[in-house]
């Protein structure tokens, strides 16, 4: 049976035009190399080389065989390289899920952008969904990794890491009494909003943040009066700008250029903060997922350094 070593030996002799020099290049003795070439010619059924007093040249049949041998060796080398790149997570596809509020977090965009820059041949597919939807997609294998704002009971089956924490802000119409420029920079107490009409996103769209806000309001001594609910977290800002109420959003969402809205910070006693989690299936994590995890950790550290935390 013709083996890859036979092809490498034949190509080396064709390149050198001399059996002894080819043997030196291959790091083997000349007699065994000559024997291997004779065995190859016997399996092919025709001589591949003309033996000359001072070297060898290819026969017509050898020219044809050598062209195919070179292609086979090149294909094998390419196959090994592509396989190794796939094993390192440099090629293939990666599906990244994110909740609607996480989409605006600078850590998410910078990590995805960094991964795309460092691994341009890795195809990235982005999927937006609610926390419970993304958790189900992760468990079912429809999504490889996801940025979440909260952790459900089902997420206990996943690997989940807390990657960042950001403040939450009060978003209100810019003509609201609390938007008085003279109060700019003053911290709000959550209890001062007891009489306000709130605009919330539907719980199924952002369960983690929704539950945090409700719990914080109850701790402050009141249950928020909800005047409107929106299908997505970003939609709440449009309703706030229309003057239909106030809302509480992660600070990163204030980056959206929405006219007619003013923002205020809460005091630390409000207990309002928005965590960001990264979740993935634990068994064993694909190399592409590991690459994203490392990218997120690097970006998270840079973000913390920049914010002075």
C-alpha positions as protocol buffer text, in pm:
chain_id: "A"
residue {
  index: 1
  type: UNK
  ca { x: 0 y: 0 z: 0 }
}
residue {
  index: 2
  type: UNK
  ca { x: 129 y: 341 z: -95 }
}
residue {
  index: 3
  type: UNK
  ca { x: 176 y: 557 z: 215 }
}
residue {
  index: 4
  type: UNK
  ca { x: 236 y: 928 z: 263 }
}
residue {
  index: 5
  type: UNK
  ca { x: 603 y: 863 z: 340 }
}
residue {
  index: 6
  type: UNK
  ca { x: 647 y: 716 z: -9 }
}
residue {
  index: 7
  type: UNK
  ca { x: 517 y: 1040 z: -158 }
}
residue {
  index: 8
  type: UNK
  ca { x: 745 y: 1253 z: 61 }
}
residue {
  index: 9
  type: UNK
  ca { x: 1046 y: 1041 z: -32 }
}
residue {
  index: 10
  type: UNK
  ca { x: 970 y: 1060 z: -406 }
}
residue {
  index: 11
  type: UNK
  ca { x: 915 y: 1437 z: -397 }
}
residue {
  index: 12
  type: UNK
  ca { x: 1241 y: 1489 z: -205 }
}
residue {
  index: 13
  type: UNK
  ca { x: 1436 y: 1292 z: -467 }
}
residue {
  index: 14
  type: UNK
  ca { x: 1264 y: 1479 z: -750 }
}
residue {
  index: 15
  type: UNK
  ca { x: 1349 y: 1813 z: -585 }
}
residue {
  index: 16
  type: UNK
  ca { x: 1715 y: 1721 z: -523 }
}
residue {
  index: 17
  type: UNK
  ca { x: 1768 y: 1522 z: -842 }
}
residue {
  index: 18
  type: UNK
  ca { x: 1992 y: 1296 z: -637 }
}
residue {
  index: 19
  type: UNK
  ca { x: 1913 y: 1009 z: -400 }
}
residue {
  index: 20
  type: UNK
  ca { x: 2201 y: 1070 z: -160 }
}
residue {
  index: 21
  type: UNK
  ca { x: 2125 y: 1440 z: -120 }
}
residue {
  index: 22
  type: UNK
  ca { x: 1754 y: 1360 z: -72 }
}
residue {
  index: 23
  type: UNK
  ca { x: 1847 y: 1107 z: 199 }
}
residue {
  index: 24
  type: UNK
  ca { x: 2050 y: 1373 z: 379 }
}
residue {
  index: 25
  type: UNK
  ca { x: 1759 y: 1617 z: 354 }
}
residue {
  index: 26
  type: UNK
  ca { x: 1517 y: 1358 z: 491 }
}
residue {
  index: 27
  type: UNK
  ca { x: 1757 y: 1250 z: 766 }
}
residue {
  index: 28
  type: UNK
  ca { x: 1768 y: 885 z: 661 }
}
residue {
  index: 29
  type: UNK
  ca { x: 2028 y: 657 z: 504 }
}
residue {
  index: 30
  type: UNK
  ca { x: 2059 y: 631 z: 127 }
}
residue {
  index: 31
  type: UNK
  ca { x: 2014 y: 253 z: 94 }
}
residue {
  index: 32
  type: UNK
  ca { x: 1678 y: 240 z: 276 }
}
residue {
  index: 33
  type: UNK
  ca { x: 1558 y: 540 z: 71 }
}
residue {
  index: 34
  type: UNK
  ca { x: 1650 y: 367 z: -254 }
}
residue {
  index: 35
  type: UNK
  ca { x: 1466 y: 55 z: -136 }
}
residue {
  index: 36
  type: UNK
  ca { x: 1153 y: 259 z: -54 }
}
residue {
  index: 37
  type: UNK
  ca { x: 1154 y: 416 z: -401 }
}
residue {
  index: 38
  type: UNK
  ca { x: 1191 y: 75 z: -567 }
}
residue {
  index: 39
  type: UNK
  ca { x: 896 y: -49 z: -359 }
}
residue {
  index: 40
  type: UNK
  ca { x: 693 y: 257 z: -466 }
}
residue {
  index: 41
  type: UNK
  ca { x: 772 y: 197 z: -832 }
}
residue {
  index: 42
  type: UNK
  ca { x: 670 y: -167 z: -793 }
}
residue {
  index: 43
  type: UNK
  ca { x: 334 y: -62 z: -644 }
}
residue {
  index: 44
  type: UNK
  ca { x: 279 y: 199 z: -915 }
}
residue {
  index: 45
  type: UNK
  ca { x: 381 y: -52 z: -1181 }
}
residue {
  index: 46
  type: UNK
  ca { x: 632 y: 163 z: -1370 }
}
residue {
  index: 47
  type: UNK
  ca { x: 966 y: 338 z: -1312 }
}
residue {
  index: 48
  type: UNK
  ca { x: 939 y: 694 z: -1184 }
}
residue {
  index: 49
  type: UNK
  ca { x: 1305 y: 789 z: -1222 }
}
residue {
  index: 50
  type: UNK
  ca { x: 1578 y: 741 z: -1481 }
}
residue {
  index: 51
  type: UNK
  ca { x: 1893 y: 647 z: -1289 }
}
residue {
  index: 52
  type: UNK
  ca { x: 2189 y: 841 z: -1424 }
}
residue {
  index: 53
  type: UNK
  ca { x: 2559 y: 819 z: -1330 }
}
residue {
  index: 54
  type: UNK
  ca { x: 2532 y: 1144 z: -1134 }
}
residue {
  index: 55
  type: UNK
  ca { x: 2172 y: 1159 z: -1020 }
}
residue {
  index: 56
  type: UNK
  ca { x: 1818 y: 1089 z: -1132 }
}
residue {
  index: 57
  type: UNK
  ca { x: 1555 y: 1253 z: -1353 }
}
residue {
  index: 58
  type: UNK
  ca { x: 1185 y: 1187 z: -1372 }
}
residue {
  index: 59
  type: UNK
  ca { x: 1039 y: 961 z: -1636 }
}
residue {
  index: 60
  type: UNK
  ca { x: 728 y: 1078 z: -1822 }
}
residue {
  index: 61
  type: UNK
  ca { x: 521 y: 863 z: -1585 }
}
residue {
  index: 62
  type: UNK
  ca { x: 720 y: 1009 z: -1294 }
}
residue {
  index: 63
  type: UNK
  ca { x: 628 y: 1363 z: -1401 }
}
residue {
  index: 64
  type: UNK
  ca { x: 259 y: 1275 z: -1388 }
}
residue {
  index: 65
  type: UNK
  ca { x: 290 y: 1091 z: -1057 }
}
residue {
  index: 66
  type: UNK
  ca { x: 495 y: 1369 z: -897 }
}
residue {
  index: 67
  type: UNK
  ca { x: 241 y: 1639 z: -985 }
}
residue {
  index: 68
  type: UNK
  ca { x: -31 y: 1442 z: -809 }
}
residue {
  index: 69
  type: UNK
  ca { x: 197 y: 1352 z: -518 }
}
residue {
  index: 70
  type: UNK
  ca { x: 278 y: 1719 z: -459 }
}
residue {
  index: 71
  type: UNK
  ca { x: -93 y: 1805 z: -464 }
}
residue {
  index: 72
  type: UNK
  ca { x: -175 y: 1526 z: -219 }
}
residue {
  index: 73
  type: UNK
  ca { x: 98 y: 1640 z: 21 }
}
residue {
  index: 74
  type: UNK
  ca { x: -19 y: 2000 z: -10 }
}
residue {
  index: 75
  type: UNK
  ca { x: -380 y: 1896 z: 55 }
}
residue {
  index: 76
  type: UNK
  ca { x: -272 y: 1699 z: 360 }
}
residue {
  index: 77
  type: UNK
  ca { x: -77 y: 1995 z: 496 }
}
residue {
  index: 78
  type: UNK
  ca { x: -378 y: 2222 z: 440 }
}
residue {
  index: 79
  type: UNK
  ca { x: -608 y: 1972 z: 609 }
}
residue {
  index: 80
  type: UNK
  ca { x: -383 y: 1953 z: 915 }
}
residue {
  index: 81
  type: UNK
  ca { x: -355 y: 2332 z: 934 }
}
residue {
  index: 82
  type: UNK
  ca { x: -731 y: 2385 z: 896 }
}
residue {
  index: 83
  type: UNK
  ca { x: -799 y: 2118 z: 1158 }
}
residue {
  index: 84
  type: UNK
  ca { x: -559 y: 2280 z: 1402 }
}
residue {
  index: 85
  type: UNK
  ca { x: -712 y: 2622 z: 1342 }
}
residue {
  index: 86
  type: UNK
  ca { x: -1059 y: 2482 z: 1405 }
}
residue {
  index: 87
  type: UNK
  ca { x: -930 y: 2320 z: 1725 }
}
residue {
  index: 88
  type: UNK
  ca { x: -801 y: 2661 z: 1834 }
}
residue {
  index: 89
  type: UNK
  ca { x: -1140 y: 2817 z: 1763 }
}
residue {
  index: 90
  type: UNK
  ca { x: -1011 y: 3035 z: 1480 }
}
residue {
  index: 91
  type: UNK
  ca { x: -1260 y: 2915 z: 1219 }
}
residue {
  index: 92
  type: UNK
  ca { x: -1617 y: 2785 z: 1210 }
}
residue {
  index: 93
  type: UNK
  ca { x: -1913 y: 2968 z: 1362 }
}
residue {
  index: 94
  type: UNK
  ca { x: -2000 y: 3107 z: 1703 }
}
residue {
  index: 95
  type: UNK
  ca { x: -2354 y: 3201 z: 1808 }
}
residue {
  index: 96
  type: UNK
  ca { x: -2364 y: 3478 z: 2070 }
}
residue {
  index: 97
  type: UNK
  ca { x: -2686 y: 3562 z: 2252 }
}
residue {
  index: 98
  type: UNK
  ca { x: -2761 y: 3879 z: 2445 }
}
residue {
  index: 99
  type: UNK
  ca { x: -3054 y: 4038 z: 2625 }
}
residue {
  index: 100
  type: UNK
  ca { x: -3186 y: 4367 z: 2490 }
}
residue {
  index: 101
  type: UNK
  ca { x: -3025 y: 4574 z: 2767 }
}
residue {
  index: 102
  type: UNK
  ca { x: -2692 y: 4392 z: 2739 }
}
residue {
  index: 103
  type: UNK
  ca { x: -2673 y: 4491 z: 2373 }
}
residue {
  index: 104
  type: UNK
  ca { x: -2590 y: 4848 z: 2478 }
}
residue {
  index: 105
  type: UNK
  ca { x: -2321 y: 4756 z: 2730 }
}
residue {
  index: 106
  type: UNK
  ca { x: -1974 y: 4862 z: 2607 }
}
residue {
  index: 107
  type: UNK
  ca { x: -1824 y: 4535 z: 2729 }
}
residue {
  index: 108
  type: UNK
  ca { x: -2044 y: 4335 z: 2491 }
}
residue {
  index: 109
  type: UNK
  ca { x: -1971 y: 4542 z: 2183 }
}
residue {
  index: 110
  type: UNK
  ca { x: -1598 y: 4572 z: 2253 }
}
residue {
  index: 111
  type: UNK
  ca { x: -1558 y: 4198 z: 2321 }
}
residue {
  index: 112
  type: UNK
  ca { x: -1743 y: 4100 z: 2002 }
}
residue {
  index: 113
  type: UNK
  ca { x: -1549 y: 4356 z: 1801 }
}
residue {
  index: 114
  type: UNK
  ca { x: -1220 y: 4239 z: 1951 }
}
residue {
  index: 115
  type: UNK
  ca { x: -1295 y: 3876 z: 1873 }
}
residue {
  index: 116
  type: UNK
  ca { x: -1390 y: 3962 z: 1515 }
}
residue {
  index: 117
  type: UNK
  ca { x: -1066 y: 4158 z: 1472 }
}
residue {
  index: 118
  type: UNK
  ca { x: -842 y: 3885 z: 1617 }
}
residue {
  index: 119
  type: UNK
  ca { x: -1023 y: 3595 z: 1447 }
}
residue {
  index: 120
  type: UNK
  ca { x: -1156 y: 3731 z: 1115 }
}
residue {
  index: 121
  type: UNK
  ca { x: -1236 y: 3385 z: 978 }
}
residue {
  index: 122
  type: UNK
  ca { x: -1461 y: 3295 z: 1270 }
}
residue {
  index: 123
  type: UNK
  ca { x: -1821 y: 3357 z: 1168 }
}
residue {
  index: 124
  type: UNK
  ca { x: -2019 y: 3535 z: 1442 }
}
residue {
  index: 125
  type: UNK
  ca { x: -2398 y: 3514 z: 1467 }
}
residue {
  index: 126
  type: UNK
  ca { x: -2572 y: 3744 z: 1715 }
}
residue {
  index: 127
  type: UNK
  ca { x: -2908 y: 3653 z: 1868 }
}
residue {
  index: 128
  type: UNK
  ca { x: -3120 y: 3881 z: 2088 }
}
residue {
  index: 129
  type: UNK
  ca { x: -3364 y: 3734 z: 2336 }
}
residue {
  index: 130
  type: UNK
  ca { x: -3502 y: 3737 z: 2689 }
}
residue {
  index: 131
  type: UNK
  ca { x: -3305 y: 3575 z: 2970 }
}
residue {
  index: 132
  type: UNK
  ca { x: -3523 y: 3264 z: 2989 }
}
residue {
  index: 133
  type: UNK
  ca { x: -3522 y: 3228 z: 2609 }
}
residue {
  index: 134
  type: UNK
  ca { x: -3144 y: 3254 z: 2588 }
}
residue {
  index: 135
  type: UNK
  ca { x: -3101 y: 3010 z: 2877 }
}
residue {
  index: 136
  type: UNK
  ca { x: -3321 y: 2758 z: 2695 }
}
residue {
  index: 137
  type: UNK
  ca { x: -3129 y: 2819 z: 2371 }
}
residue {
  index: 138
  type: UNK
  ca { x: -2800 y: 2758 z: 2550 }
}
residue {
  index: 139
  type: UNK
  ca { x: -2919 y: 2433 z: 2703 }
}
residue {
  index: 140
  type: UNK
  ca { x: -3057 y: 2317 z: 2366 }
}
residue {
  index: 141
  type: UNK
  ca { x: -2737 y: 2405 z: 2182 }
}
residue {
  index: 142
  type: UNK
  ca { x: -2897 y: 2673 z: 1964 }
}
residue {
  index: 143
  type: UNK
  ca { x: -2668 y: 2939 z: 2115 }
}
residue {
  index: 144
  type: UNK
  ca { x: -2304 y: 2887 z: 2218 }
}
residue {
  index: 145
  type: UNK
  ca { x: -2265 y: 3169 z: 2471 }
}
residue {
  index: 146
  type: UNK
  ca { x: -2487 y: 3448 z: 2601 }
}
residue {
  index: 147
  type: UNK
  ca { x: -2469 y: 3778 z: 2785 }
}
residue {
  index: 148
  type: UNK
  ca { x: -2742 y: 3785 z: 3051 }
}
residue {
  index: 149
  type: UNK
  ca { x: -2869 y: 4035 z: 3306 }
}
residue {
  index: 150
  type: UNK
  ca { x: -3007 y: 3774 z: 3542 }
}
residue {
  index: 151
  type: UNK
  ca { x: -2969 y: 3405 z: 3624 }
}
residue {
  index: 152
  type: UNK
  ca { x: -3272 y: 3174 z: 3621 }
}
residue {
  index: 153
  type: UNK
  ca { x: -3308 y: 2842 z: 3804 }
}
residue {
  index: 154
  type: UNK
  ca { x: -3242 y: 2659 z: 3477 }
}
residue {
  index: 155
  type: UNK
  ca { x: -2907 y: 2839 z: 3447 }
}
residue {
  index: 156
  type: UNK
  ca { x: -2775 y: 2616 z: 3727 }
}
residue {
  index: 157
  type: UNK
  ca { x: -2696 y: 2367 z: 3449 }
}
residue {
  index: 158
  type: UNK
  ca { x: -2472 y: 2623 z: 3279 }
}
residue {
  index: 159
  type: UNK
  ca { x: -2136 y: 2778 z: 3351 }
}
residue {
  index: 160
  type: UNK
  ca { x: -2213 y: 3138 z: 3451 }
}
residue {
  index: 161
  type: UNK
  ca { x: -1962 y: 3410 z: 3533 }
}
residue {
  index: 162
  type: UNK
  ca { x: -2031 y: 3760 z: 3659 }
}
residue {
  index: 163
  type: UNK
  ca { x: -1828 y: 3988 z: 3430 }
}
residue {
  index: 164
  type: UNK
  ca { x: -1937 y: 4342 z: 3515 }
}
residue {
  index: 165
  type: UNK
  ca { x: -2160 y: 4559 z: 3734 }
}
residue {
  index: 166
  type: UNK
  ca { x: -2298 y: 4898 z: 3638 }
}
residue {
  index: 167
  type: UNK
  ca { x: -2516 y: 5161 z: 3804 }
}
residue {
  index: 168
  type: UNK
  ca { x: -2879 y: 5215 z: 3717 }
}
residue {
  index: 169
  type: UNK
  ca { x: -3018 y: 5558 z: 3638 }
}
residue {
  index: 170
  type: UNK
  ca { x: -3353 y: 5728 z: 3655 }
}
residue {
  index: 171
  type: UNK
  ca { x: -3471 y: 5821 z: 3305 }
}
residue {
  index: 172
  type: UNK
  ca { x: -3736 y: 6096 z: 3298 }
}
residue {
  index: 173
  type: UNK
  ca { x: -3880 y: 6355 z: 3061 }
}
residue {
  index: 174
  type: UNK
  ca { x: -3645 y: 6653 z: 3043 }
}
residue {
  index: 175
  type: UNK
  ca { x: -3919 y: 6881 z: 3176 }
}
residue {
  index: 176
  type: UNK
  ca { x: -3974 y: 6666 z: 3487 }
}
residue {
  index: 177
  type: UNK
  ca { x: -3936 y: 6839 z: 3825 }
}
residue {
  index: 178
  type: UNK
  ca { x: -3646 y: 6608 z: 3915 }
}
residue {
  index: 179
  type: UNK
  ca { x: -3467 y: 6711 z: 3596 }
}
residue {
  index: 180
  type: UNK
  ca { x: -3404 y: 7061 z: 3737 }
}
residue {
  index: 181
  type: UNK
  ca { x: -3050 y: 7159 z: 3626 }
}
residue {
  index: 182
  type: UNK
  ca { x: -2985 y: 7297 z: 3975 }
}
residue {
  index: 183
  type: UNK
  ca { x: -3010 y: 6940 z: 4104 }
}
residue {
  index: 184
  type: UNK
  ca { x: -2770 y: 6806 z: 3848 }
}
residue {
  index: 185
  type: UNK
  ca { x: -2517 y: 6585 z: 4024 }
}
residue {
  index: 186
  type: UNK
  ca { x: -2729 y: 6541 z: 4337 }
}
residue {
  index: 187
  type: UNK
  ca { x: -2804 y: 6178 z: 4415 }
}
residue {
  index: 188
  type: UNK
  ca { x: -3164 y: 6059 z: 4431 }
}
residue {
  index: 189
  type: UNK
  ca { x: -3319 y: 5845 z: 4700 }
}
residue {
  index: 190
  type: UNK
  ca { x: -3536 y: 5572 z: 4554 }
}
residue {
  index: 191
  type: UNK
  ca { x: -3809 y: 5639 z: 4811 }
}
residue {
  index: 192
  type: UNK
  ca { x: -3859 y: 5986 z: 4657 }
}
residue {
  index: 193
  type: UNK
  ca { x: -4013 y: 5818 z: 4352 }
}
residue {
  index: 194
  type: UNK
  ca { x: -4299 y: 5657 z: 4543 }
}
residue {
  index: 195
  type: UNK
  ca { x: -4558 y: 5883 z: 4378 }
}
residue {
  index: 196
  type: UNK
  ca { x: -4424 y: 5854 z: 4023 }
}
residue {
  index: 197
  type: UNK
  ca { x: -4576 y: 5663 z: 3733 }
}
residue {
  index: 198
  type: UNK
  ca { x: -4327 y: 5410 z: 3602 }
}
residue {
  index: 199
  type: UNK
  ca { x: -4269 y: 5271 z: 3256 }
}
residue {
  index: 200
  type: UNK
  ca { x: -4134 y: 4918 z: 3273 }
}
residue {
  index: 201
  type: UNK
  ca { x: -4041 y: 4662 z: 3014 }
}
residue {
  index: 202
  type: UNK
  ca { x: -4228 y: 4335 z: 3031 }
}
residue {
  index: 203
  type: UNK
  ca { x: -4083 y: 4097 z: 3285 }
}
residue {
  index: 204
  type: UNK
  ca { x: -4034 y: 3817 z: 3032 }
}
residue {
  index: 205
  type: UNK
  ca { x: -3814 y: 4053 z: 2828 }
}
residue {
  index: 206
  type: UNK
  ca { x: -3579 y: 4137 z: 3115 }
}
residue {
  index: 207
  type: UNK
  ca { x: -3659 y: 3924 z: 3415 }
}
residue {
  index: 208
  type: UNK
  ca { x: -3332 y: 3986 z: 3601 }
}
residue {
  index: 209
  type: UNK
  ca { x: -3342 y: 4366 z: 3596 }
}
residue {
  index: 210
  type: UNK
  ca { x: -3721 y: 4381 z: 3639 }
}
residue {
  index: 211
  type: UNK
  ca { x: -3707 y: 4175 z: 3958 }
}
residue {
  index: 212
  type: UNK
  ca { x: -3416 y: 4381 z: 4092 }
}
residue {
  index: 213
  type: UNK
  ca { x: -3602 y: 4708 z: 4043 }
}
residue {
  index: 214
  type: UNK
  ca { x: -3925 y: 4580 z: 4201 }
}
residue {
  index: 215
  type: UNK
  ca { x: -3734 y: 4440 z: 4498 }
}
residue {
  index: 216
  type: UNK
  ca { x: -3541 y: 4766 z: 4546 }
}
residue {
  index: 217
  type: UNK
  ca { x: -3864 y: 4971 z: 4538 }
}
residue {
  index: 218
  type: UNK
  ca { x: -4027 y: 4744 z: 4793 }
}
residue {
  index: 219
  type: UNK
  ca { x: -3721 y: 4774 z: 5016 }
}
residue {
  index: 220
  type: UNK
  ca { x: -3756 y: 5153 z: 4983 }
}
residue {
  index: 221
  type: UNK
  ca { x: -4111 y: 5124 z: 5115 }
}
residue {
  index: 222
  type: UNK
  ca { x: -4336 y: 5131 z: 4810 }
}
residue {
  index: 223
  type: UNK
  ca { x: -4462 y: 4927 z: 4516 }
}
residue {
  index: 224
  type: UNK
  ca { x: -4410 y: 5112 z: 4187 }
}
residue {
  index: 225
  type: UNK
  ca { x: -4721 y: 5226 z: 4001 }
}
residue {
  index: 226
  type: UNK
  ca { x: -4679 y: 5101 z: 3645 }
}
residue {
  index: 227
  type: UNK
  ca { x: -4851 y: 5315 z: 3384 }
}
residue {
  index: 228
  type: UNK
  ca { x: -4707 y: 5151 z: 3072 }
}
residue {
  index: 229
  type: UNK
  ca { x: -4507 y: 4845 z: 2985 }
}
residue {
  index: 230
  type: UNK
  ca { x: -4293 y: 4804 z: 2676 }
}
residue {
  index: 231
  type: UNK
  ca { x: -4198 y: 4492 z: 2482 }
}
residue {
  index: 232
  type: UNK
  ca { x: -3827 y: 4578 z: 2494 }
}
residue {
  index: 233
  type: UNK
  ca { x: -3612 y: 4769 z: 2740 }
}
residue {
  index: 234
  type: UNK
  ca { x: -3506 y: 5017 z: 2472 }
}
residue {
  index: 235
  type: UNK
  ca { x: -3873 y: 5093 z: 2398 }
}
residue {
  index: 236
  type: UNK
  ca { x: -3919 y: 5237 z: 2746 }
}
residue {
  index: 237
  type: UNK
  ca { x: -3705 y: 5537 z: 2654 }
}
residue {
  index: 238
  type: UNK
  ca { x: -3940 y: 5635 z: 2373 }
}
residue {
  index: 239
  type: UNK
  ca { x: -4230 y: 5627 z: 2619 }
}
residue {
  index: 240
  type: UNK
  ca { x: -4032 y: 5831 z: 2871 }
}
residue {
  index: 241
  type: UNK
  ca { x: -3950 y: 6089 z: 2604 }
}
residue {
  index: 242
  type: UNK
  ca { x: -4324 y: 6109 z: 2526 }
}
residue {
  index: 243
  type: UNK
  ca { x: -4384 y: 6214 z: 2888 }
}
residue {
  index: 244
  type: UNK
  ca { x: -4575 y: 5901 z: 2992 }
}
residue {
  index: 245
  type: UNK
  ca { x: -4367 y: 5836 z: 3302 }
}
residue {
  index: 246
  type: UNK
  ca { x: -4021 y: 5761 z: 3436 }
}
residue {
  index: 247
  type: UNK
  ca { x: -3810 y: 5449 z: 3412 }
}
residue {
  index: 248
  type: UNK
  ca { x: -3502 y: 5294 z: 3568 }
}
residue {
  index: 249
  type: UNK
  ca { x: -3241 y: 5170 z: 3321 }
}
residue {
  index: 250
  type: UNK
  ca { x: -2881 y: 5044 z: 3320 }
}
residue {
  index: 251
  type: UNK
  ca { x: -2634 y: 5330 z: 3281 }
}
residue {
  index: 252
  type: UNK
  ca { x: -2505 y: 5195 z: 2949 }
}
residue {
  index: 253
  type: UNK
  ca { x: -2847 y: 5253 z: 2792 }
}
residue {
  index: 254
  type: UNK
  ca { x: -2807 y: 5628 z: 2849 }
}
residue {
  index: 255
  type: UNK
  ca { x: -2559 y: 5615 z: 2563 }
}
residue {
  index: 256
  type: UNK
  ca { x: -2857 y: 5605 z: 2328 }
}
residue {
  index: 257
  type: UNK
  ca { x: -2915 y: 5946 z: 2175 }
}
residue {
  index: 258
  type: UNK
  ca { x: -3279 y: 5996 z: 2273 }
}
residue {
  index: 259
  type: UNK
  ca { x: -3393 y: 6358 z: 2284 }
}
residue {
  index: 260
  type: UNK
  ca { x: -3636 y: 6472 z: 2551 }
}
residue {
  index: 261
  type: UNK
  ca { x: -3488 y: 6258 z: 2829 }
}
residue {
  index: 262
  type: UNK
  ca { x: -3288 y: 6356 z: 3137 }
}
residue {
  index: 263
  type: UNK
  ca { x: -3102 y: 6120 z: 3371 }
}
residue {
  index: 264
  type: UNK
  ca { x: -3025 y: 6120 z: 3745 }
}
residue {
  index: 265
  type: UNK
  ca { x: -2812 y: 5893 z: 3958 }
}
residue {
  index: 266
  type: UNK
  ca { x: -2931 y: 5713 z: 4270 }
}
residue {
  index: 267
  type: UNK
  ca { x: -2760 y: 5704 z: 4606 }
}
residue {
  index: 268
  type: UNK
  ca { x: -2576 y: 5387 z: 4702 }
}
residue {
  index: 269
  type: UNK
  ca { x: -2847 y: 5306 z: 4955 }
}
residue {
  index: 270
  type: UNK
  ca { x: -3095 y: 5252 z: 4672 }
}
residue {
  index: 271
  type: UNK
  ca { x: -2947 y: 4908 z: 4609 }
}
residue {
  index: 272
  type: UNK
  ca { x: -2988 y: 4954 z: 4235 }
}
residue {
  index: 273
  type: UNK
  ca { x: -2724 y: 4803 z: 4010 }
}
residue {
  index: 274
  type: UNK
  ca { x: -2727 y: 4606 z: 3689 }
}
residue {
  index: 275
  type: UNK
  ca { x: -2506 y: 4297 z: 3670 }
}
residue {
  index: 276
  type: UNK
  ca { x: -2381 y: 4146 z: 3347 }
}
residue {
  index: 277
  type: UNK
  ca { x: -2325 y: 3771 z: 3325 }
}
residue {
  index: 278
  type: UNK
  ca { x: -2168 y: 3549 z: 3064 }
}
residue {
  index: 279
  type: UNK
  ca { x: -2313 y: 3198 z: 3034 }
}
residue {
  index: 280
  type: UNK
  ca { x: -2212 y: 2892 z: 2833 }
}
residue {
  index: 281
  type: UNK
  ca { x: -2251 y: 2515 z: 2836 }
}
residue {
  index: 282
  type: UNK
  ca { x: -1989 y: 2353 z: 3059 }
}
residue {
  index: 283
  type: UNK
  ca { x: -1930 y: 2033 z: 2867 }
}
residue {
  index: 284
  type: UNK
  ca { x: -1643 y: 2078 z: 2729 }
}
residue {
  index: 285
  type: UNK
  ca { x: -1641 y: 2439 z: 2614 }
}
residue {
  index: 286
  type: UNK
  ca { x: -1558 y: 2486 z: 2246 }
}
residue {
  index: 287
  type: UNK
  ca { x: -1232 y: 2666 z: 2171 }
}
residue {
  index: 288
  type: UNK
  ca { x: -1425 y: 2952 z: 2007 }
}
residue {
  index: 289
  type: UNK
  ca { x: -1626 y: 2995 z: 2329 }
}
residue {
  index: 290
  type: UNK
  ca { x: -1308 y: 2992 z: 2535 }
}
residue {
  index: 291
  type: UNK
  ca { x: -1162 y: 3259 z: 2306 }
}
residue {
  index: 292
  type: UNK
  ca { x: -1467 y: 3481 z: 2366 }
}
residue {
  index: 293
  type: UNK
  ca { x: -1452 y: 3424 z: 2743 }
}
residue {
  index: 294
  type: UNK
  ca { x: -1089 y: 3536 z: 2746 }
}
residue {
  index: 295
  type: UNK
  ca { x: -1172 y: 3839 z: 2531 }
}
residue {
  index: 296
  type: UNK
  ca { x: -1453 y: 3937 z: 2769 }
}
residue {
  index: 297
  type: UNK
  ca { x: -1224 y: 3908 z: 3072 }
}
residue {
  index: 298
  type: UNK
  ca { x: -962 y: 4129 z: 2906 }
}
residue {
  index: 299
  type: UNK
  ca { x: -1220 y: 4391 z: 2809 }
}
residue {
  index: 300
  type: UNK
  ca { x: -1386 y: 4379 z: 3152 }
}
residue {
  index: 301
  type: UNK
  ca { x: -1053 y: 4447 z: 3321 }
}
residue {
  index: 302
  type: UNK
  ca { x: -987 y: 4739 z: 3086 }
}
residue {
  index: 303
  type: UNK
  ca { x: -1335 y: 4877 z: 3157 }
}
residue {
  index: 304
  type: UNK
  ca { x: -1284 y: 4856 z: 3533 }
}
residue {
  index: 305
  type: UNK
  ca { x: -945 y: 5025 z: 3506 }
}
residue {
  index: 306
  type: UNK
  ca { x: -1092 y: 5306 z: 3296 }
}
residue {
  index: 307
  type: UNK
  ca { x: -1376 y: 5360 z: 3542 }
}
residue {
  index: 308
  type: UNK
  ca { x: -1139 y: 5359 z: 3840 }
}
residue {
  index: 309
  type: UNK
  ca { x: -1306 y: 5061 z: 4008 }
}
